[in-house]
Amino acid sequence: MEEEKGPVCVTGGTGFIGSWLVMKLLQNGYTVRTTVRPDPECKRDISYLTSLPRASEKLHIFDGDLNQPESFNAAIEGCTGVFHVAHPMSNKELDEASVTKQSVEGTLGILKACLNAKTVKKVVYTSSAATVAYSGSKKDIVDESSWSDIEYHRSLGIFRSSSYVAAKTKTEQAVLQFADQNGLELVTLIPPFVLGGFICKDLPGSVELIISMMFGKVDNFTQLRKLSLIHVDDLARAHIFLFEHSNAKGRYICSSTPTSMDEMHQFFSAKYPEFHIPPIQSLKETYKICGFSSMKLLNTGFEFKHGLDDILDGAIQSCREKGVLEKLFEKIDA
């Protein structure tokens, strides 16, 4: 007889990472509560969650809004663990300070709910390589001791990501401090570029960015000559692994596959010749991005299962299955 596990809560269950994590938890025998943004008119299709194997018995959907942290209380009450994946939605009307405030206050509100529940044994927070990549140290490889310098990042002129870097960095710092001060067992996971297959309805931004290279949208890649990848499946597995690992503590970088635009260009050109791949010379490097060491995670016994072929093929196949390749053509040609 299968051991009963949970319940556990996953915030942001409709997103790319959150939905895959919900699926893996169900596969591993957990009872899962997941939060979704309020949808009073019931217009959002979340059948990709409710139709998952075991979902009818083990998945429960709750509303949760980071602008109202108390809205997560019901989902968290009685849980043994919480996976906080949700992040404020990208909104051009919100400035960096507003996004950061929403992220920090919403996340701390969730951690307070975990304390008040008195049943939560561990929290796993999904951070980002954005919190370690921009220290200005010029190191080729960074580990969990690195922290991004927000002012240094601003000096690079990468304006489209400034709010994200600031919000993620300050939020991770805040959750680690809160956990330390309140005796809450917590680990943070730090993934780089997340790719692979997806079950969510909306096209993940990271997948769209990479796939757009195949259609000649080269301006998106002027800052990505070198990058590190992780398959969403490995990332979800790492969440569960660290939750179940009794000695896991602190920050963990989760990066499996360092690569380059040259390697990706060769992969796409060889495997998908039917698409218009721009010449590699058009992809210009504007600044040097560091690599990420996952030795702390690997030394705990975790193993990655997916390489570059799985990561890129999974993304392409999901796009084909969901009929979004044609939509990408239209969007990029517009």
Backbone as numpy.savetxt, mean C-alpha at the origin, in Angstrom:
# Nx Ny Nz CAx CAy CAz Cx Cy Cz
-10.28 -30.04 12.03 -11.12 -28.84 12.03 -10.24 -27.60 12.03
-10.55 -26.65 11.16 -9.75 -25.43 11.03 -9.88 -24.55 12.26
-8.74 -24.03 12.73 -8.73 -23.15 13.89 -9.42 -21.82 13.56
-10.27 -21.37 14.47 -10.93 -20.08 14.29 -9.93 -18.97 14.60
-9.83 -17.99 13.70 -8.91 -16.88 13.90 -9.68 -15.57 13.82
-9.24 -14.62 14.64 -9.85 -13.31 14.60 -10.89 -13.15 15.69
-11.77 -12.16 15.51 -11.85 -11.29 14.32 -10.72 -10.27 14.28
-10.39 -9.86 13.05 -9.43 -8.78 12.83 -10.09 -7.73 11.96
-9.59 -6.51 12.06 -10.14 -5.40 11.28 -9.12 -4.93 10.25
-9.58 -4.70 9.02 -8.77 -4.11 7.96 -9.42 -2.79 7.56
-8.73 -1.68 7.78 -9.27 -0.39 7.33 -8.94 -0.21 5.85
-9.83 0.46 5.12 -9.57 0.70 3.70 -9.67 -0.55 2.86
-10.67 -1.38 3.13 -10.77 -2.67 2.48 -11.12 -2.64 1.00
-11.55 -1.50 0.47 -11.90 -1.43 -0.95 -10.70 -1.10 -1.83
-9.58 -0.73 -1.23 -8.41 -0.32 -2.01 -7.61 -1.50 -2.53
-6.57 -1.19 -3.27 -5.69 -2.17 -3.90 -5.09 -3.12 -2.87
-4.39 -2.56 -1.88 -3.74 -3.38 -0.87 -4.76 -3.96 0.10
-5.71 -3.13 0.54 -6.68 -3.57 1.53 -7.52 -4.74 1.06
-7.99 -4.69 -0.19 -8.84 -5.77 -0.70 -8.06 -7.07 -0.82
-6.80 -6.99 -1.26 -5.99 -8.20 -1.37 -5.71 -8.78 0.02
-5.48 -7.89 1.00 -5.24 -8.35 2.37 -6.48 -9.03 2.95
-7.66 -8.47 2.69 -8.90 -9.11 3.11 -8.99 -10.52 2.53
-8.70 -10.65 1.24 -8.75 -11.96 0.59 -7.80 -12.95 1.24
-6.56 -12.52 1.51 -5.57 -13.43 2.10 -5.95 -13.81 3.53
-6.49 -12.89 4.28 -6.91 -13.20 5.65 -8.04 -14.23 5.64
-8.99 -14.06 4.74 -10.07 -15.04 4.62 -9.50 -16.41 4.24
-8.55 -16.42 3.33 -7.92 -17.69 2.92 -7.22 -18.36 4.09
-6.72 -17.54 5.02 -5.99 -18.06 6.17 -6.90 -18.36 7.36
-8.22 -18.31 7.16 -9.15 -18.72 8.19 -9.60 -17.65 9.15
-9.28 -16.39 8.87 -9.66 -15.30 9.76 -11.10 -14.85 9.52
-11.75 -14.45 10.59 -12.96 -13.66 10.48 -12.53 -12.21 10.34
-13.03 -11.52 9.33 -12.53 -10.19 8.97 -13.65 -9.16 9.02
-13.33 -8.05 9.64 -14.18 -6.87 9.55 -13.40 -5.84 8.74
-14.00 -5.29 7.73 -13.30 -4.28 6.95 -14.13 -3.02 6.87
-13.45 -1.89 6.86 -14.14 -0.60 6.79 -14.06 -0.04 5.38
-15.14 0.59 4.98 -15.24 1.26 3.69 -15.74 2.67 3.92
-15.45 3.57 2.99 -15.96 4.93 3.13 -17.48 4.91 3.07
-18.14 5.74 3.88 -19.61 5.77 3.89 -20.18 6.00 2.49
-21.24 5.28 2.17 -21.88 5.34 0.86 -23.39 5.36 1.08
-23.93 6.50 1.53 -25.34 6.59 1.91 -26.30 6.16 0.79
-25.93 6.42 -0.46 -26.82 6.09 -1.57 -26.56 4.70 -2.15
-25.62 3.97 -1.52 -25.32 2.58 -1.93 -25.00 2.47 -3.42
-24.19 3.40 -3.93 -23.82 3.39 -5.34 -22.53 2.63 -5.61
-21.74 2.38 -4.56 -20.45 1.76 -4.77 -20.59 0.24 -4.87
-19.94 -0.33 -5.84 -19.97 -1.78 -6.04 -18.81 -2.41 -5.27
-19.12 -3.17 -4.24 -18.08 -3.86 -3.47 -18.27 -5.38 -3.57
-18.86 -5.80 -4.67 -19.10 -7.23 -4.84 -17.81 -8.02 -4.93
-16.69 -7.36 -5.33 -15.41 -8.06 -5.38 -14.94 -8.47 -3.99
-15.49 -7.83 -2.95 -15.22 -8.25 -1.58 -16.24 -9.27 -1.10
-17.51 -8.95 -1.28 -18.56 -9.81 -0.74 -18.66 -11.16 -1.46
-18.09 -11.25 -2.66 -18.12 -12.51 -3.40 -16.87 -13.35 -3.20
-15.94 -12.90 -2.36 -14.73 -13.67 -2.09 -15.09 -15.00 -1.41
-14.31 -16.05 -1.65 -14.53 -17.31 -0.92 -14.51 -17.06 0.59
-15.49 -17.63 1.29 -15.66 -17.53 2.74 -16.25 -16.20 3.20
-16.42 -15.25 2.27 -16.90 -13.93 2.68 -18.29 -13.97 3.29
-19.14 -14.81 2.77 -20.52 -14.84 3.27 -20.58 -15.21 4.75
-19.62 -16.01 5.23 -19.61 -16.39 6.65 -18.65 -15.56 7.48
-17.55 -15.09 6.88 -16.47 -14.53 7.69 -16.12 -13.07 7.41
-16.81 -12.42 6.48 -16.50 -11.02 6.19 -17.66 -10.13 6.59
-17.34 -9.05 7.32 -18.35 -8.10 7.78 -17.90 -6.69 7.39
-18.80 -5.93 6.80 -18.49 -4.60 6.25 -18.98 -3.52 7.22
-18.11 -2.56 7.51 -18.44 -1.43 8.38 -18.08 -0.13 7.66
-18.78 0.94 7.99 -18.40 2.27 7.51 -17.24 2.79 8.35
-16.35 3.54 7.71 -15.25 4.18 8.43 -14.75 5.38 7.65
-14.61 6.52 8.33 -14.20 7.77 7.70 -13.06 8.37 8.52
-11.89 8.57 7.90 -10.74 9.11 8.63 -11.01 10.51 9.18
-11.96 11.22 8.60 -12.34 12.53 9.15 -13.13 12.39 10.45
-13.63 11.19 10.71 -14.37 10.91 11.94 -13.82 9.61 12.54
-12.69 9.69 13.22 -12.02 8.49 13.73 -12.92 7.61 14.59
-13.87 8.23 15.30 -14.76 7.43 16.14 -15.63 6.48 15.32
-15.73 6.73 14.01 -16.54 5.87 13.17 -15.95 4.46 13.04
-14.68 4.29 13.44 -14.04 2.98 13.37 -14.26 2.15 14.63
-14.83 2.75 15.66 -14.96 2.06 16.95 -15.71 0.74 16.83
-16.82 0.75 16.11 -17.66 -0.46 16.03 -16.92 -1.60 15.35
-16.16 -1.28 14.31 -15.44 -2.32 13.58 -14.31 -2.90 14.41
-13.69 -2.09 15.27 -12.53 -2.51 16.03 -12.91 -3.22 17.33
-14.05 -2.87 17.90 -14.46 -3.44 19.18 -14.50 -4.97 19.11
-13.76 -5.62 20.01 -13.72 -7.08 20.08 -12.71 -7.74 19.17
-11.99 -6.95 18.37 -11.00 -7.54 17.45 -9.71 -7.90 18.19
-9.02 -8.91 17.68 -7.72 -9.29 18.22 -6.58 -8.56 17.53
-6.83 -8.06 16.34 -5.80 -7.33 15.60 -6.42 -6.34 14.65
-5.64 -5.32 14.30 -6.09 -4.30 13.36 -4.99 -4.06 12.33
-5.36 -4.09 11.07 -4.47 -3.76 9.96 -4.93 -2.42 9.41
-4.16 -1.37 9.69 -4.58 -0.03 9.25 -3.93 0.28 7.91
-4.72 0.13 6.86 -4.25 0.34 5.49 -4.76 1.65 4.91
-5.90 2.12 5.38 -6.56 3.30 4.81 -5.67 4.54 4.88
-5.76 5.36 3.83 -5.06 6.64 3.76 -6.01 7.64 3.13
-5.93 8.91 3.51 -6.85 9.91 2.92 -6.84 9.88 1.41
-8.01 10.02 0.82 -8.13 10.05 -0.63 -7.42 11.26 -1.20
-6.81 11.10 -2.37 -6.17 12.22 -3.05 -7.21 13.25 -3.43
-6.97 14.48 -3.04 -7.94 15.55 -3.30 -7.18 16.84 -3.59
-7.32 17.35 -4.80 -6.58 18.54 -5.21 -6.95 19.77 -4.38
-8.12 19.72 -3.74 -8.56 20.88 -2.96 -7.90 20.93 -1.58
-7.30 19.82 -1.15 -6.66 19.76 0.15 -5.16 20.05 0.02
-4.65 20.97 0.84 -3.23 21.25 0.81 -2.49 20.23 1.66
-1.17 20.32 1.66 -0.34 19.36 2.37 -0.67 19.30 3.85
-0.85 20.46 4.47 -1.14 20.49 5.90 -2.46 19.79 6.22
-3.46 19.98 5.37 -4.78 19.38 5.60 -4.73 17.86 5.46
-4.03 17.39 4.42 -3.90 15.95 4.20 -3.16 15.31 5.36
-2.08 15.95 5.80 -1.29 15.41 6.90 -2.10 15.38 8.19
-2.83 16.44 8.45 -3.66 16.51 9.66 -4.71 15.39 9.66
-5.35 15.20 8.52 -6.37 14.17 8.41 -5.76 12.78 8.63
-4.60 12.53 8.04 -3.95 11.24 8.16 -3.51 10.97 9.60
-2.84 11.94 10.21 -2.32 11.76 11.57 -3.46 11.62 12.58
-4.40 12.54 12.54 -5.48 12.52 13.53 -6.39 11.30 13.34
-6.66 10.96 12.09 -7.49 9.79 11.84 -6.83 8.51 12.33
-5.52 8.39 12.07 -4.79 7.19 12.48 -4.66 7.10 13.99
-4.36 8.21 14.65 -4.27 8.19 16.11 -5.63 7.87 16.73
-6.70 8.33 16.10 -8.04 7.99 16.58 -8.29 6.49 16.52
-7.80 5.86 15.44 -7.94 4.41 15.30 -7.12 3.69 16.37
-5.91 4.17 16.65 -5.09 3.55 17.69 -5.73 3.69 19.07
-6.38 4.82 19.32 -7.08 4.99 20.60 -8.24 4.01 20.71
-8.93 3.77 19.59 -10.01 2.78 19.59 -9.45 1.39 19.88
-8.24 1.10 19.39 -7.60 -0.19 19.67 -7.31 -0.34 21.16
-6.83 0.72 21.79 -6.58 0.68 23.24 -7.88 0.50 24.01
-8.89 1.25 23.63 -10.17 1.20 24.34 -10.85 -0.16 24.21
-10.61 -0.84 23.09 -11.25 -2.15 22.88 -10.75 -3.19 23.88
-9.49 -3.05 24.31 -8.86 -3.94 25.30 -8.75 -5.40 24.83
-9.02 -5.62 23.55 -8.88 -6.98 22.99 -7.81 -7.03 21.90
-7.39 -5.87 21.40 -6.44 -5.81 20.28 -5.04 -6.14 20.77
-4.50 -7.23 20.24 -3.17 -7.67 20.65 -2.06 -7.01 19.84
-2.35 -6.67 18.58 -1.31 -6.05 17.76 -1.96 -5.24 16.64
-1.29 -4.15 16.27 -1.70 -3.31 15.13 -0.59 -3.37 14.09
-0.98 -3.54 12.83 -0.03 -3.48 11.72 -0.42 -2.26 10.87
0.49 -1.30 10.78 0.22 -0.07 10.03 0.95 -0.12 8.69
0.23 0.15 7.60 0.82 0.17 6.27 1.40 1.55 5.99
2.71 1.65 6.02 3.40 2.90 5.74 3.80 2.92 4.27
4.93 3.50 3.94 5.36 3.64 2.55 6.86 3.91 2.50
7.48 3.48 1.41 8.90 3.79 1.21 9.13 5.29 1.12
8.07 6.05 0.92 8.19 7.51 0.93 8.70 8.02 2.27
8.57 7.21 3.32 9.03 7.65 4.65 10.51 7.43 4.88
11.17 6.69 3.97 12.60 6.41 4.14 13.45 6.86 2.96
12.84 7.16 1.83 13.58 7.34 0.58 14.25 8.70 0.42
13.80 9.69 1.17 14.24 11.07 0.91 14.96 11.68 2.10
15.91 10.96 2.65 16.66 11.47 3.79 17.74 12.47 3.37
18.12 12.40 2.09 19.21 13.26 1.61 20.58 12.72 1.94
20.66 11.46 2.41 21.93 10.89 2.85 22.82 10.44 1.70
22.26 10.30 0.49 22.99 9.84 -0.70 23.38 8.37 -0.61
22.82 7.61 0.33 23.11 6.18 0.40 22.45 5.45 -0.77
23.12 4.41 -1.27 22.55 3.61 -2.34 21.41 2.73 -1.84
21.57 2.22 -0.59 20.56 1.36 0.02 20.25 1.90 1.41
18.97 2.01 1.73 18.59 2.47 3.07 17.83 1.36 3.80
17.85 1.44 5.14 17.10 0.49 5.95 16.12 1.24 6.84
15.60 0.55 7.86 14.56 1.13 8.70 15.04 2.28 9.58
16.33 2.50 9.66 16.85 3.61 10.45 16.70 4.95 9.72
16.40 4.90 8.43 16.28 6.11 7.62 14.90 6.74 7.78
14.88 8.08 7.80 13.62 8.83 7.78 13.71 9.92 6.71
12.65 10.09 5.96 12.64 11.13 4.94 12.65 12.51 5.59
13.40 13.40 4.97 13.44 14.81 5.36 12.46 15.53 4.43
11.37 16.01 4.98 10.31 16.59 4.16 10.79 17.81 3.40
11.63 18.62 4.03 12.16 19.81 3.36 13.09 19.42 2.21
13.88 18.36 2.41 14.74 17.88 1.33 13.89 17.40 0.17
12.82 16.67 0.47 11.94 16.20 -0.60 11.35 17.37 -1.37
10.93 18.40 -0.67 10.38 19.58 -1.36 11.41 20.19 -2.31
12.68 20.16 -1.90 13.73 20.77 -2.73 13.92 20.04 -4.05
13.43 18.78 -4.15 13.55 18.02 -5.38 12.53 18.44 -6.42
11.49 19.16 -5.98 10.49 19.66 -6.90 9.51 18.61 -7.40
9.31 17.55 -6.61 8.36 16.49 -7.00 7.00 16.86 -6.39
6.37 17.87 -6.93 5.22 18.47 -6.27 4.01 17.54 -6.17
3.86 16.64 -7.12 2.67 15.79 -7.11 2.68 14.82 -5.93
3.85 14.56 -5.33 3.93 13.61 -4.23 4.24 14.26 -2.89
4.33 15.59 -2.84 4.76 16.25 -1.60 3.80 16.00 -0.44
2.49 16.05 -0.71 1.52 15.82 0.35 1.59 14.39 0.86
1.80 13.44 -0.05 1.86 12.03 0.33 3.09 11.76 1.21
4.24 12.28 0.80 5.47 12.05 1.57 5.34 12.65 2.97
4.84 13.87 3.05 4.68 14.52 4.35 3.69 13.77 5.24
2.54 13.41 4.68 1.50 12.75 5.46 1.96 11.38 5.94
2.56 10.59 5.06 2.99 9.25 5.45 4.12 9.30 6.48
5.08 10.20 6.29 6.20 10.30 7.21 5.74 10.72 8.60
4.96 11.77 8.67 4.51 12.26 9.97 3.55 11.29 10.65
2.75 10.57 9.85 1.82 9.61 10.43 2.58 8.42 11.01
3.55 7.89 10.28 4.29 6.75 10.82 5.04 7.14 12.09
5.64 8.32 12.09 6.33 8.78 13.30 5.36 8.89 14.47
4.17 9.39 14.20 3.17 9.58 15.26 2.69 8.24 15.81
2.47 7.24 14.94 1.95 5.96 15.44 3.00 5.22 16.25
4.25 5.30 15.85 5.31 4.65 16.61 5.46 5.29 17.99
5.37 6.61 18.03 5.46 7.30 19.31 4.26 6.96 20.21
3.07 6.95 19.63 1.86 6.64 20.39 1.94 5.23 20.96
2.34 4.28 20.13 2.43 2.89 20.58 3.43 2.74 21.71
4.56 3.42 21.60 5.59 3.34 22.63 5.10 3.95 23.95
4.41 5.06 23.86 3.94 5.75 25.07 2.78 5.04 25.75
2.02 4.25 24.98 0.82 3.63 25.53 0.89 2.11 25.63
2.06 1.55 25.37 2.22 0.12 25.52 1.41 -0.69 24.52
1.19 -0.14 23.32 0.43 -0.82 22.29 1.40 -1.56 21.36
1.19 -2.85 21.16 2.05 -3.61 20.27 1.74 -3.24 18.83
2.74 -2.75 18.11 2.53 -2.23 16.77 3.75 -2.46 15.91
3.51 -2.81 14.63 4.58 -2.84 13.64 4.13 -2.01 12.44
5.10 -1.45 11.74 4.80 -0.72 10.52 5.47 -1.43 9.35
4.77 -1.51 8.24 5.29 -2.12 7.02 5.55 -1.02 6.00
6.73 -1.07 5.37 7.18 0.00 4.48 7.40 -0.58 3.09
6.37 -0.54 2.23 6.53 -1.07 0.87 6.97 0.01 -0.11
7.69 -0.36 -1.17 7.98 0.57 -2.26 6.80 0.57 -3.23
7.08 0.53 -4.53 6.05 0.54 -5.55 5.30 -0.79 -5.55
4.00 -0.77 -5.30 3.21 -2.00 -5.20 2.52 -2.28 -6.53
2.78 -3.47 -7.07 2.18 -3.88 -8.34 1.64 -5.31 -8.22
1.32 -5.92 -9.34 0.76 -7.26 -9.35 -0.70 -7.22 -9.74
-1.35 -8.37 -9.63 -2.76 -8.45 -9.93 -3.58 -7.68 -8.92
-4.83 -7.38 -9.27 -5.69 -6.65 -8.34 -7.12 -7.15 -8.46
-7.83 -7.14 -7.33 -9.22 -7.55 -7.32 -10.17 -6.36 -7.14
-9.64 -5.22 -6.74 -10.48 -4.05 -6.54 -11.06 -3.57 -7.87
-12.13 -2.81 -7.81 -12.81 -2.37 -9.02 -12.04 -1.27 -9.75
-11.52 -0.30 -9.00 -10.80 0.82 -9.61 -9.37 0.42 -9.94
-8.87 0.96 -11.03 -7.49 0.70 -11.43 -6.53 1.34 -10.43
-5.68 0.56 -9.77 -4.72 1.15 -8.82 -3.80 2.15 -9.51
-3.53 3.25 -8.83 -2.69 4.29 -9.41 -1.31 3.80 -9.77
-0.73 2.92 -8.94 0.61 2.41 -9.23 0.61 1.56 -10.50
-0.45 0.77 -10.69 -0.56 -0.05 -11.90 -0.73 0.85 -13.12
-1.59 1.84 -13.01 -1.81 2.76 -14.13 -0.53 3.46 -14.54
0.27 3.86 -13.55 1.51 4.58 -13.84 2.48 3.70 -14.63
2.63 2.46 -14.19 3.56 1.56 -14.88 3.03 1.18 -16.27
1.75 0.84 -16.34 1.19 0.40 -17.62 1.20 1.52 -18.65
1.06 2.76 -18.19 1.01 3.87 -19.14 2.30 3.99 -19.95
3.40 3.46 -19.43 4.63 3.43 -20.20 4.44 2.65 -21.50
3.61 1.61 -21.42 3.40 0.77 -22.59 2.69 1.51 -23.71
2.04 2.61 -23.37 1.28 3.36 -24.36 1.96 4.68 -24.73
3.20 4.84 -24.30 3.94 6.01 -24.72 3.81 7.23 -23.84
3.25 7.08 -22.64 3.11 8.22 -21.73 4.40 8.36 -20.94
5.42 8.94 -21.56 6.75 8.94 -20.96 6.92 9.99 -19.88
6.10 11.05 -19.85 6.33 12.11 -18.89 6.10 11.65 -17.46
5.34 10.55 -17.26 5.13 10.02 -15.92 6.38 9.36 -15.36
7.36 9.11 -16.19 8.48 8.28 -15.77 9.80 9.03 -15.68
9.77 10.32 -15.74 11.03 11.06 -15.67 11.70 10.93 -14.32
10.95 10.46 -13.30 11.54 10.32 -11.97 11.61 8.86 -11.54
11.47 7.92 -12.47 11.41 6.52 -12.11 12.41 5.68 -12.91
13.57 6.22 -13.20 14.53 5.44 -14.00 14.94 4.17 -13.25
15.10 4.29 -11.93 15.37 3.14 -11.09 14.28 3.09 -10.02
13.83 1.89 -9.70 12.78 1.77 -8.68 12.80 0.38 -8.08
12.10 0.24 -6.97 11.96 -1.04 -6.29 10.49 -1.42 -6.27
10.22 -2.72 -6.41 8.85 -3.21 -6.51 8.55 -4.25 -5.44
7.25 -4.43 -5.19 6.77 -5.53 -4.36 5.44 -5.98 -4.93
5.25 -7.29 -5.02 3.96 -7.83 -5.45 2.96 -7.67 -4.31
1.75 -7.26 -4.63 0.74 -7.03 -3.61 0.49 -8.28 -2.78
0.66 -9.46 -3.39 0.47 -10.70 -2.65 1.54 -10.88 -1.59
2.80 -10.61 -1.93 3.87 -10.67 -0.94 3.65 -9.66 0.17
3.18 -8.48 -0.18 2.94 -7.45 0.82 1.83 -7.88 1.79
0.74 -8.43 1.26 -0.35 -8.89 2.12 0.12 -10.04 3.02
0.90 -10.94 2.45 1.45 -12.04 3.25 2.35 -11.52 4.36
3.11 -10.47 4.08 3.99 -9.89 5.10 3.19 -9.27 6.24
2.06 -8.65 5.91 1.18 -8.11 6.96 0.77 -9.22 7.93
0.31 -10.33 7.38 -0.18 -11.42 8.22 0.98 -12.07 8.98
2.11 -12.23 8.31 3.29 -12.82 8.94 3.72 -12.02 10.17
3.81 -10.71 10.03 4.25 -9.88 11.16 3.20 -9.82 12.26
1.94 -9.89 11.88 0.88 -9.93 12.89 0.99 -11.19 13.73
1.31 -12.29 13.09 1.37 -13.57 13.79 2.72 -13.82 14.46
3.73 -13.04 14.10 5.08 -13.24 14.65 5.16 -12.58 16.03
5.38 -13.37 17.05 5.31 -12.85 18.43 6.39 -11.83 18.76
7.54 -11.90 18.08 8.64 -11.00 18.41 8.79 -9.82 17.45
7.87 -9.69 16.50 7.96 -8.59 15.53 7.69 -7.26 16.23
8.53 -6.27 15.94 8.38 -4.97 16.58 9.02 -3.89 15.72
8.37 -2.73 15.65 8.96 -1.59 14.96 8.70 -1.58 13.47
9.66 -1.04 12.73 9.52 -0.84 11.29 10.09 -2.01 10.50
9.44 -2.31 9.35 9.91 -3.37 8.46 9.75 -2.92 7.02
10.88 -2.80 6.32 10.83 -2.54 4.88 10.44 -3.84 4.19
9.54 -3.75 3.20 9.06 -4.92 2.47 9.25 -4.65 0.98
10.46 -4.91 0.48 10.81 -4.63 -0.91 11.53 -5.83 -1.48
10.98 -6.43 -2.53 11.53 -7.68 -3.04 12.35 -7.54 -4.30
12.03 -6.55 -5.16 12.55 -6.58 -6.52 13.06 -5.22 -6.97
14.37 -4.97 -6.80 14.93 -3.76 -7.40 15.00 -3.93 -8.90
14.66 -2.89 -9.63 14.68 -3.00 -11.09 15.00 -1.63 -11.68
14.93 -1.54 -12.97 15.20 -0.28 -13.66 14.24 -0.15 -14.82
14.11 1.06 -15.33 13.26 1.27 -16.49 13.80 0.50 -17.70
15.12 0.33 -17.77 15.71 -0.45 -18.87 15.22 -1.89 -18.83
15.22 -2.50 -17.64 14.75 -3.88 -17.50 13.27 -3.98 -17.82
12.49 -3.04 -17.32 11.05 -3.07 -17.57 10.77 -2.84 -19.06
11.53 -1.96 -19.67 11.37 -1.69 -21.10 11.62 -2.97 -21.90
12.68 -3.70 -21.55 13.00 -4.95 -22.23 11.88 -5.97 -22.03
11.35 -6.03 -20.80 10.28 -6.99 -20.49 9.04 -6.69 -21.33
8.59 -5.43 -21.31 7.38 -5.07 -22.05 7.58 -5.24 -23.55
8.73 -4.83 -24.06 8.97 -4.91 -25.50 8.97 -6.34 -26.00
9.55 -7.26 -25.18 9.64 -8.66 -25.59 8.31 -9.39 -25.44
7.60 -9.09 -24.36 6.41 -9.86 -24.05 5.13 -9.27 -24.62
5.10 -7.96 -24.81 3.89 -7.31 -25.30 4.22 -6.42 -26.50
4.69 -7.02 -27.61 5.10 -6.23 -28.78 3.94 -5.51 -29.44
2.70 -5.90 -29.11 1.54 -5.26 -29.74 1.30 -3.84 -29.23
1.96 -3.46 -28.14 1.78 -2.13 -27.59 2.90 -1.19 -28.05
2.58 0.08 -28.06 3.56 1.10 -28.46 4.46 1.42 -27.28
5.66 0.88 -27.31 6.62 1.13 -26.24 7.55 2.26 -26.67
7.65 3.32 -25.89 8.53 4.43 -26.30 9.99 4.01 -26.24
10.85 4.64 -27.03 12.28 4.32 -26.97 12.84 4.61 -25.58
13.73 3.76 -25.12 14.27 3.90 -23.77 14.99 5.24 -23.60
15.49 5.81 -24.69 16.20 7.08 -24.59 15.29 8.22 -24.15
13.98 8.03 -24.29 13.05 9.10 -23.91 12.78 9.15 -22.42
13.27 8.14 -21.69 13.04 8.08 -20.25 14.26 8.65 -19.54
14.15 9.86 -19.09 15.30 10.56 -18.53 15.27 10.54 -17.00
16.43 10.32 -16.41 16.56 10.31 -14.96 16.77 11.74 -14.46
15.94 12.18 -13.51 16.07 13.54 -13.01 16.71 13.59 -11.63
16.66 12.50 -10.87 17.36 12.44 -9.60 17.58 10.98 -9.24
18.49 10.74 -8.34 18.83 9.37 -7.98 17.93 8.89 -6.85
17.29 7.74 -7.03 16.46 7.16 -6.00 17.22 6.00 -5.37
17.12 5.86 -4.06 17.86 4.81 -3.36 17.13 3.47 -3.46
17.84 2.42 -3.09 17.23 1.11 -2.95 16.85 0.88 -1.50
16.18 -0.25 -1.23 15.65 -0.50 0.11 16.04 -1.90 0.57
16.54 -1.99 1.80 16.95 -3.27 2.36 15.81 -3.91 3.15
15.47 -5.15 2.80 14.45 -5.91 3.52 15.05 -6.95 4.45
16.31 -6.78 4.84 16.99 -7.79 5.64 16.31 -8.01 6.99
15.79 -6.97 7.61 15.13 -7.15 8.91 13.94 -8.09 8.77
13.14 -7.89 7.72 11.98 -8.75 7.49 12.43 -10.17 7.15
13.41 -10.31 6.27 13.88 -11.63 5.87 14.50 -12.38 7.05
15.15 -11.66 7.94 15.79 -12.30 9.09 14.78 -12.82 10.10
13.54 -12.39 10.00 12.49 -12.95 10.87 11.96 -14.27 10.33
12.33 -14.61 9.09 11.89 -15.86 8.49 10.93 -15.70 7.33
10.60 -14.47 6.95 9.69 -14.26 5.84 10.40 -14.52 4.51
9.65 -15.03 3.53 10.21 -15.29 2.21 9.31 -14.67 1.13
9.91 -14.00 0.17 9.18 -13.47 -0.98 8.91 -14.60 -1.97
7.75 -14.55 -2.62 7.37 -15.58 -3.57 7.33 -15.09 -5.02
7.32 -13.78 -5.23 7.06 -13.25 -6.57 8.22 -12.39 -7.08
8.65 -12.68 -8.32 9.69 -11.90 -8.97 9.11 -10.93 -9.98
9.99 -10.35 -10.80 9.58 -9.30 -11.73 8.52 -9.78 -12.72
8.67 -10.99 -13.24 7.70 -11.50 -14.21 6.30 -11.57 -13.60
6.20 -12.13 -12.41 4.90 -12.21 -11.72 4.32 -10.82 -11.48
5.17 -9.91 -11.03 4.72 -8.57 -10.67 4.12 -7.86 -11.88
4.84 -7.88 -13.01 4.37 -7.15 -14.19 3.27 -7.90 -14.93
3.43 -9.22 -15.07 2.40 -10.00 -15.74 1.07 -9.95 -15.00
1.15 -10.00 -13.66 -0.08 -9.95 -12.87 -0.85 -8.66 -13.10
-0.12 -7.56 -13.19 -0.77 -6.27 -13.44 -1.43 -6.25 -14.81
-0.71 -6.73 -15.83 -1.24 -6.72 -17.19 -2.48 -7.61 -17.30
-2.38 -8.81 -16.73 -3.50 -9.75 -16.85 -4.75 -9.24 -16.14
-4.58 -8.60 -14.99 -5.75 -8.04 -14.30 -6.37 -6.92 -15.13
-5.54 -6.11 -15.76 -6.05 -5.05 -16.62 -6.86 -5.64 -17.78
-6.35 -6.71 -18.36 -7.06 -7.36 -19.46 -8.38 -7.96 -18.99
-8.33 -8.66 -17.86 -9.54 -9.32 -17.35 -10.64 -8.32 -17.02
-10.24 -7.14 -16.55 -11.23 -6.13 -16.16 -11.56 -5.16 -17.28
-10.96 -5.36 -18.47 -11.27 -4.54 -19.62 -10.84 -3.09 -19.50
-9.73 -2.85 -18.78 -9.31 -1.46 -18.58 -8.21 -1.03 -19.54
-7.65 -1.95 -20.32 -6.58 -1.56 -21.24 -7.09 -0.57 -22.28
-8.30 -0.82 -22.80 -8.88 0.08 -23.79 -9.13 1.47 -23.18
-9.58 1.49 -21.94 -9.81 2.77 -21.27 -8.51 3.54 -21.08
-7.43 2.81 -20.82 -6.14 3.46 -20.69 -5.70 4.07 -22.01
-5.94 3.37 -23.11 -5.64 3.91 -24.43 -6.33 5.26 -24.61
-7.64 5.29 -24.31 -8.42 6.51 -24.47 -7.92 7.62 -23.57
-7.58 7.29 -22.34 -7.15 8.29 -21.37 -5.81 8.90 -21.76
-4.90 8.07 -22.22 -3.56 8.54 -22.57 -3.56 9.30 -23.89
-4.41 8.88 -24.84 -4.46 9.56 -26.13 -5.19 10.91 -26.06
-5.99 11.09 -24.98 -6.79 12.31 -24.87 -5.92 13.54 -24.69
